[in-house]
Amino acid sequence: MRILTVGAGAVGGFFGARLADSGQDVSFLVRPARAKALAARGLRVSGQGEQLHLTPKLVTAGAVGGPYDLVLLSVKATALHTALADIEPAVGPETAVVPLLNGVAHLDPLVARLGAGAVLGGVAKVVTTLGEDGDILRMAPPAVILTGELDARPSARVDTIRSMLTEAGIDAPATADIVAAMWHKWAFISTLVALTCLMRGTVGEVNAVAGGTDLAAALIAETAAVAQAAGHPVTERELAFTTSAVTAPGSPLTPSLYRDLVAGAPTEADHVLTDLTVRARELGLATPLLDLAALQLRVHEHRLAAARS
């Protein structure tokens, strides 16, 4: 396959490196600063037994080429608008675009810009981060991409993509309803974001104090209620996983959004939390804890915007 990975950060860089290492023809669409760093140092992934050092094939906006067979869209939601313009030349009649963003708000603009036939659903499950040197550190075992047609129909192209991912050492189990899977991941990440951002601490730090585990349980109840009302009830297995993840004693777990927050950087708050609370209102649900977390993050974003003006 001819693959374009949009972004070579902690998520796109990790999956793109796995695919390139397996022999796929992978190009990375990156900004000039990242291109310069990768050209000088290469693309490096380490941790959890991973040791990859590749010389990546790099392209920048305006020189994408195309069309590609597969586009893996792995950018922060704040960069989605720019990325859509950048990847349009890469998308032809047979191109499949798999977005690996959290939430579902990106689906409408993707379909509007690229056409319904090009866009698949996608979920990434990986725990990676970028080091100060730009290398990718894998911090936990999962390496999963779920994908499927948005209307849940069987698809030969999805089967082909799943086989290719599996050959690259990326778990890609069959998914009966990819939109439901996206909602389930959204419920998990929203719970984790709200918990850590409200309390300004890791999962372990929150659960180490009185009331911390109760807060985690209350947030799970709110996110699960929104998914249920939207027609995508979270399974007992997913709820058990989320509960275990956000109540684990001593866990150092934090989401990337929290790490952006404490670093004083822009976050994906609107895409992850605000959008969920807006949908809750439309469904007639009260989500006071999620509302509070979203409000706190809006204050953060307002402060950053004021500093830039």
C-alpha distance (Angstrom), angle and dihedral (degrees) to the residues before:
residue distance angle dihedral
M1 . . .
R2 3.78 . .
I3 3.80 103.1 .
L4 3.79 132.7 -172.0
T5 3.79 115.3 -160.7
V6 3.78 109.1 -162.3
G7 3.76 105.0 -147.4
A8 3.79 128.8 12.8
G9 3.77 98.0 -144.1
A10 3.77 128.8 118.6
V11 3.82 95.0 -55.8
G12 3.79 106.1 28.0
G13 3.78 92.8 38.0
F14 3.79 91.8 51.8
F15 3.79 97.0 48.7
G16 3.80 92.9 38.7
A17 3.79 90.7 52.0
R18 3.80 91.1 51.1
L19 3.81 90.8 50.2
A20 3.79 94.3 46.5
D21 3.79 91.1 47.3
S22 3.81 89.1 54.3
G23 3.81 90.6 57.7
Q24 3.80 101.8 -96.7
D25 3.81 119.9 141.1
V26 3.81 99.6 -110.4
S27 3.80 127.7 176.5
F28 3.80 123.0 -174.1
L29 3.80 119.6 -143.0
V30 3.79 105.0 -150.1
R31 3.78 141.5 159.0
P32 3.82 118.2 -98.3
A33 3.82 95.0 -102.1
R34 3.80 92.9 51.7
A35 3.81 90.3 44.0
K36 3.79 90.4 54.7
A37 3.80 92.6 49.7
L38 3.79 93.5 46.8
A39 3.79 92.7 46.7
A40 3.79 89.9 53.7
R41 3.80 100.8 41.0
G42 3.79 105.7 18.3
L43 3.79 126.2 -132.4
R44 3.79 109.9 -59.7
V45 3.80 128.8 -174.3
S46 3.80 123.8 -177.9
G47 3.79 140.6 161.3
Q48 3.80 135.4 72.4
G49 3.79 89.7 45.4
E50 3.80 92.7 -50.5
Q51 3.80 118.8 134.3
L52 3.79 114.5 166.7
H53 3.78 127.7 154.9
L54 3.79 114.4 175.5
T55 3.77 137.3 168.5
P56 3.80 97.7 -130.7
K57 3.78 126.0 -145.9
L58 3.82 102.9 -120.9
V59 3.80 132.1 -161.1
T60 3.78 130.1 175.7
A61 3.80 133.3 -152.5
G62 3.77 111.8 -68.5
A63 3.79 93.1 26.5
V64 3.78 101.1 61.4
G65 3.79 99.0 122.5
G66 3.72 119.2 -161.4
P67 2.84 171.9 20.4
Y68 3.81 102.5 -79.5
D69 3.79 127.8 -167.2
L70 3.80 93.2 -132.7
V71 3.80 133.6 18.3
L72 3.80 116.5 -164.4
L73 3.79 105.5 -160.5
S74 3.78 107.5 -155.4
V75 3.79 109.3 161.1
K76 3.77 134.1 120.5
A77 3.78 114.2 -91.4
T78 3.80 88.9 -114.2
A79 3.82 88.5 65.4
L80 3.81 96.6 44.9
H81 3.81 97.2 101.5
T82 3.80 92.9 52.7
A83 3.79 92.5 42.9
L84 3.80 91.9 54.0
A85 3.78 91.3 58.7
D86 3.80 91.4 44.8
I87 3.80 96.4 52.3
E88 3.79 99.2 42.2
P89 3.85 92.1 93.2
A90 3.82 88.9 52.2
V91 3.81 94.0 59.5
G92 3.80 118.9 87.3
P93 3.82 133.0 167.1
E94 3.84 92.5 -78.0
T95 3.80 99.1 38.0
A96 3.81 119.9 121.2
V97 3.81 116.5 -153.5
V98 3.81 115.9 -157.8
P99 3.82 112.8 -170.8
L100 3.81 115.9 -155.4
L101 3.80 97.8 -167.4
N102 3.79 125.3 124.7
G103 3.79 120.5 -107.7
V104 3.80 125.0 16.0
A105 3.82 104.1 -96.2
H106 3.81 91.4 101.1
L107 3.81 94.3 62.5
D108 3.82 97.1 76.4
P109 3.82 96.3 51.7
L110 3.80 91.1 43.9
V111 3.80 92.8 52.4
A112 3.82 92.0 43.3
R113 3.81 92.7 52.0
L114 3.81 102.5 35.2
G115 3.80 104.0 24.7
A116 3.79 130.8 -104.5
G117 3.78 92.4 -93.6
A118 3.79 93.5 61.8
V119 3.80 100.4 50.1
L120 3.79 126.3 84.3
G121 3.77 127.4 178.1
G122 3.78 118.2 -106.1
V123 3.79 142.5 -171.1
A124 3.80 126.0 -172.8
K125 3.79 122.0 -160.0
V126 3.78 110.7 -172.5
V127 3.80 136.0 123.2
T128 3.79 107.9 -143.1
T129 3.78 137.7 134.7
L130 3.80 138.6 -170.2
G131 3.77 117.4 -111.0
E132 3.79 123.7 -141.9
D133 3.81 88.5 -96.8
G134 3.81 91.2 54.9
D135 3.80 94.1 -108.1
I136 3.80 119.3 136.1
L137 3.80 118.1 -116.5
R138 3.78 118.8 -160.4
M139 3.80 108.3 -148.4
A140 3.82 104.3 178.4
P141 3.82 137.5 20.7
P142 3.84 106.3 -102.6
A143 3.80 116.4 108.8
V144 3.80 104.2 165.3
I145 3.80 136.5 149.0
L146 3.78 119.3 -176.4
T147 3.78 118.6 -167.8
G148 3.77 139.8 166.1
E149 3.77 145.6 144.3
L150 3.79 113.3 -66.9
D151 3.82 90.7 -125.5
A152 3.85 90.9 51.1
R153 3.82 94.3 -121.1
P154 3.83 120.3 145.7
S155 3.78 110.9 -94.1
A156 3.80 134.5 -167.5
R157 3.79 91.3 -154.5
V158 3.79 91.1 54.8
D159 3.81 90.1 50.3
T160 3.81 89.7 51.3
I161 3.81 92.4 49.5
R162 3.80 92.0 47.6
S163 3.81 91.3 51.3
M164 3.78 91.3 49.6
L165 3.81 91.7 49.7
T166 3.80 91.8 48.5
E167 3.80 91.3 51.8
A168 3.80 87.6 55.2
G169 3.80 92.0 55.1
I170 3.79 94.4 -102.3
D171 3.80 115.8 131.7
A172 3.81 108.8 -123.2
P173 3.81 109.5 169.5
A174 3.79 120.3 -177.1
T175 3.80 112.1 -90.0
A176 3.80 119.7 -156.3
D177 3.83 94.4 -161.6
I178 3.79 116.0 18.9
V179 3.82 94.2 -176.3
A180 3.80 89.6 56.8
A181 3.80 89.1 48.7
M182 3.80 89.2 52.3
W183 3.79 90.2 52.2
H184 3.81 91.4 49.0
K185 3.82 91.5 52.0
W186 3.82 88.4 46.0
A187 3.80 91.4 53.9
F188 3.79 90.3 50.6
I189 3.80 97.1 46.8
S190 3.83 92.6 43.5
T191 3.79 90.3 53.7
L192 3.80 91.5 49.0
V193 3.82 93.2 45.1
A194 3.79 94.4 48.3
L195 3.81 93.2 46.3
T196 3.78 97.5 49.1
C197 3.80 97.1 37.5
L198 3.79 95.2 47.7
M199 3.80 92.3 48.0
R200 3.84 97.1 33.6
G201 3.77 92.9 -134.6
T202 3.77 147.4 90.3
V203 3.80 121.6 -83.9
G204 3.79 89.3 -100.7
E205 3.80 93.5 50.6
V206 3.80 92.4 50.3
N207 3.79 93.6 48.7
A208 3.79 92.1 46.8
V209 3.80 92.1 71.8
A210 3.79 132.1 65.3
G211 3.80 110.9 -86.4
G212 3.79 95.8 16.9
T213 3.80 96.4 106.8
D214 3.81 90.6 44.1
L215 3.81 89.3 54.7
A216 3.80 90.8 51.2
A217 3.81 90.7 51.7
A218 3.81 92.0 48.4
L219 3.80 91.7 51.4
I220 3.80 91.3 49.7
A221 3.80 88.7 53.1
E222 3.81 92.0 52.5
T223 3.81 96.9 47.7
A224 3.80 92.9 43.7
A225 3.81 90.5 50.4
V226 3.81 91.5 54.7
A227 3.81 92.2 49.4
Q228 3.82 90.1 48.0
A229 3.80 92.7 50.4
A230 3.81 90.5 47.9
G231 3.79 90.3 56.8
H232 3.81 97.9 -103.4
P233 3.81 106.2 99.5
V234 3.78 114.1 -166.0
T235 3.79 111.4 -117.1
E236 3.80 122.3 -119.2
R237 3.78 88.6 -112.8
E238 3.82 92.0 54.3
L239 3.80 91.6 45.8
A240 3.80 90.4 51.0
F241 3.81 90.5 50.4
T242 3.81 92.7 49.0
T243 3.80 92.0 47.0
S244 3.78 91.4 50.1
A245 3.81 92.5 47.3
V246 3.81 97.4 49.1
T247 3.81 97.7 40.4
A248 3.81 100.2 43.3
P249 3.83 110.6 131.6
G250 3.78 113.2 -120.2
S251 3.81 93.7 4.8
P252 3.83 114.8 158.3
L253 3.81 90.0 -157.2
T254 3.80 118.7 140.3
P255 3.81 129.6 155.2
S256 3.79 122.1 -118.1
L257 3.82 89.3 -111.2
Y258 3.80 89.8 61.6
R259 3.80 91.0 48.7
D260 3.81 89.6 51.8
L261 3.80 89.5 49.6
V262 3.79 96.3 52.8
A263 3.81 89.9 44.1
G264 3.82 89.3 57.3
A265 3.82 92.1 -116.2
P266 3.82 130.4 135.3
T267 3.79 114.5 -85.9
E268 3.79 139.5 -155.3
A269 3.81 90.3 -115.6
D270 3.80 96.2 131.8
H271 3.81 93.0 49.3
V272 3.80 95.0 45.5
L273 3.81 108.7 30.4
T274 3.80 110.2 11.7
D275 3.80 92.8 50.2
L276 3.81 90.3 50.9
T277 3.80 92.6 51.4
V278 3.82 91.8 47.5
R279 3.80 90.0 52.9
A280 3.80 89.3 47.8
R281 3.82 90.4 55.7
E282 3.80 90.6 49.0
L283 3.81 88.6 52.3
G284 3.80 92.5 49.2
L285 3.82 95.7 -110.3
A286 3.78 128.9 138.7
T287 3.81 114.9 -138.1
P288 3.81 105.0 172.9
L289 3.80 96.7 165.4
L290 3.79 94.3 48.1
D291 3.81 88.8 45.5
L292 3.80 90.0 54.3
A293 3.80 92.8 49.1
A294 3.81 91.3 47.9
L295 3.81 90.8 48.9
Q296 3.79 92.1 51.2
L297 3.80 90.6 51.8
R298 3.81 92.0 47.6
V299 3.81 88.2 56.3
H300 3.79 88.3 52.8
E301 3.82 92.1 50.2
H302 3.83 91.3 46.4
R303 3.80 90.3 52.5
L304 3.79 91.1 51.5
A305 3.81 92.1 47.9
A306 3.81 91.2 50.1
A307 3.81 90.6 51.1
R308 3.80 91.0 52.2
S309 3.82 94.7 49.4
